Amino acid sequence: MDAQAFIQLIADHARKSYQNHRVFPSITIAQAVLESGWGQKVPVDPATGTSSYNLFGIKGTGPAGSVTIESKEVENGKTVTRTSQFRAYENYQQSMEDHAQFLRKPTYKNVLAATTPAQAAQALEEAGYATDPAYAEKLTRLIQTYNLTQYDQFGPEEPQSIPPWKRELGNRALQEGLLTSPDWLNKLDEPMPVWAVLAIALRLLDKQREKP
């Protein structure tokens, strides 16, 4: 499978995932390329030869169990070999959905709050998604080389679920700690319950009290 064929294989799902999880499609595609080596390095069960369909190198147990293989990681500037369990899925679409859910952890809140793919790439590196110290640079280079930002564009027939100005307000609130979970970014058009208003007001009061 050549580069463009691989991109086309996953681009549509990356765009659909953006509507629900707010991860730039260009970032999703670039990570899949980098982590899977264009689909050539997807972990495979050494005993059965069954593919894990794991495009993102996420460790642990997935919907289809796991596969145990040796992988190379960078530790203290040196490349070492480790035996690890990687999540297994039934198809690539399932892998991409799990990847989006994985990035909803508080550790990756700055990835979802990023306003550009470059910021999201840097946030992934700083959050420790990979051990490669050049992770953000490699993602950004892939995005530029293959013009992956074209998949971040949505025309009038594909409206974004949340207006940009509301998205910007939500991102700032998340970065400032007024919103405690990226889940709130998908609820910016919903009425806020009284308890949530009070919680934000109290956080503002706490921040004011912290000032000298």
C-alpha positions in Angstrom: 0.0 0.0 0.0 1.5 3.4 -1.0 1.4 6.5 1.1 -1.7 8.1 -0.5 -3.7 4.8 -0.3 -2.9 4.5 3.4 -4.0 8.1 4.0 -7.2 7.6 2.1 -7.9 4.4 4.1 -8.1 6.3 7.4 -8.8 10.0 6.4 -12.6 9.7 6.4 -12.7 8.2 9.9 -10.2 10.7 11.2 -12.6 13.5 10.0 -15.6 11.9 11.5 -13.7 11.4 14.8 -13.0 15.1 14.9 -16.7 15.9 15.1 -17.0 13.9 18.3 -13.6 14.2 20.0 -12.0 17.4 18.5 -8.6 15.8 17.6 -7.3 17.4 14.4 -7.7 14.9 11.6 -4.1 15.8 10.4 -2.8 14.8 13.8 -4.7 11.5 13.9 -3.4 10.6 10.4 0.2 11.6 11.1 0.2 9.6 14.3 -1.2 6.5 12.5 1.5 6.9 9.9 4.3 7.4 12.4 3.3 4.7 14.9 2.4 2.0 12.3 5.0 2.8 9.7 2.3 3.3 7.0 0.5 0.3 8.3 3.5 -2.0 7.9 4.5 -2.2 11.6 1.1 -2.9 13.1 1.7 -5.4 16.0 0.9 -9.0 14.9 0.4 -11.9 17.2 3.6 -13.9 16.8 1.8 -17.2 17.4 -1.2 -16.9 15.1 -0.1 -14.1 12.8 -3.4 -12.2 13.6 -3.2 -8.5 13.2 -3.9 -6.3 16.2 -5.1 -3.4 13.9 -3.4 -1.2 16.4 -2.4 1.9 14.5 -1.2 4.0 17.4 1.0 1.8 19.5 -1.4 1.9 22.5 -0.4 -0.6 25.1 -2.7 -2.8 27.2 -5.8 -4.8 26.4 -8.3 -3.8 23.7 -11.7 -5.1 22.5 -10.0 -8.0 20.8 -7.5 -8.7 23.6 -3.8 -8.0 23.2 -0.6 -9.1 21.4 2.8 -9.4 23.0 5.7 -8.3 21.0 9.1 -6.7 21.3 9.3 -3.0 20.5 12.0 -0.4 20.5 11.8 2.6 22.8 14.0 5.6 23.7 15.1 5.8 27.3 17.6 8.3 28.6 18.6 9.0 25.0 19.3 5.4 24.2 17.2 2.9 22.1 16.3 -0.2 24.1 14.1 -3.2 23.3 11.1 -4.0 25.5 8.6 -6.7 25.5 5.1 -5.2 25.8 1.4 -6.0 25.4 -0.4 -3.9 22.8 -4.1 -3.5 22.5 -5.8 -5.5 19.8 -8.9 -4.5 17.8 -11.3 -6.0 15.2 -10.5 -3.4 12.6 -8.7 -0.1 12.0 -11.8 2.0 12.6 -12.1 0.5 16.1 -8.4 1.4 16.7 -9.0 5.0 15.6 -12.0 5.4 17.9 -10.1 4.1 20.9 -7.2 6.4 20.1 -9.6 9.4 20.2 -11.0 8.2 23.5 -7.4 7.6 24.8 -6.6 11.3 24.2 -9.5 12.4 26.3 -7.6 11.6 29.4 -6.7 14.7 31.5 -3.0 14.1 30.6 -3.8 15.1 27.1 -6.1 18.0 27.7 -3.7 20.4 25.9 -3.9 18.2 22.8 -7.6 18.8 22.6 -7.2 22.5 23.6 -4.7 23.1 20.8 -5.7 25.6 18.1 -3.2 24.3 15.5 -1.9 20.9 14.6 1.6 22.0 15.5 0.4 22.9 19.0 -1.3 19.5 19.3 1.9 17.7 18.2 3.9 19.5 20.8 1.3 18.8 23.5 1.5 15.1 22.6 5.3 15.1 23.0 5.1 17.0 26.3 2.4 14.7 27.7 4.7 11.7 27.1 2.7 10.0 24.4 5.9 8.6 22.9 9.5 8.3 24.2 10.9 9.7 21.0 12.3 13.2 21.8 11.6 14.3 18.3 8.0 13.1 18.2 6.4 16.5 17.7 8.9 17.4 14.9 8.2 14.2 13.1 4.5 14.6 13.3 4.7 18.2 12.0 7.0 17.1 9.1 4.5 14.4 8.0 1.6 16.9 8.2 3.6 19.4 6.0 5.0 16.8 3.5 1.6 15.2 2.8 -0.5 18.3 3.2 -2.6 16.6 5.9 -4.1 19.9 7.0 -6.4 19.6 4.0 -8.3 17.1 6.1 -8.8 19.7 8.8 -10.9 21.8 6.5 -14.7 21.5 6.7 -16.9 23.1 4.1 -20.5 24.6 4.5 -21.9 21.1 3.8 -19.9 19.8 6.8 -20.5 22.3 9.5 -18.4 22.0 12.7 -20.7 21.2 15.6 -19.4 24.2 17.6 -18.6 27.7 16.3 -14.9 28.6 16.3 -15.4 31.5 18.8 -17.1 29.3 21.3 -14.4 26.7 20.8 -11.7 29.3 21.6 -13.5 30.3 24.8 -13.7 26.6 25.8 -10.0 26.1 25.0 -9.0 29.0 27.2 -11.2 27.9 30.0 -9.7 24.4 29.9 -6.1 25.8 29.9 -6.9 28.1 32.8 -8.4 25.2 34.8 -11.9 26.7 34.8 -13.1 23.5 33.0 -11.7 20.4 34.5 -12.4 17.9 31.7 -12.1 18.0 27.8 -15.6 16.6 27.8 -17.0 20.0 28.4 -15.7 21.2 25.0 -18.4 19.1 23.4 -21.1 20.7 25.5 -20.5 24.4 24.8 -23.9 24.8 23.1 -25.7 23.1 26.0 -27.3 25.0 28.9 -25.0 24.8 31.9 -26.5 23.5 35.1 -26.4 25.7 38.2 -23.9 23.5 40.0 -21.4 23.9 37.1 -21.8 27.7 37.1 -21.1 27.7 40.9 -18.1 25.4 40.4 -16.5 27.7 37.9 -17.3 30.8 40.1 -15.6 29.1 43.0 -12.6 28.2 41.0 -12.3 31.9 39.9 -12.6 32.9 43.6 -9.9 30.4 44.6 -7.5 31.7 41.9 -8.1 35.3 43.1 -7.2 34.3 46.6 -4.0 32.6 45.5 -2.7 35.9 44.2 -0.3 37.7 46.5 
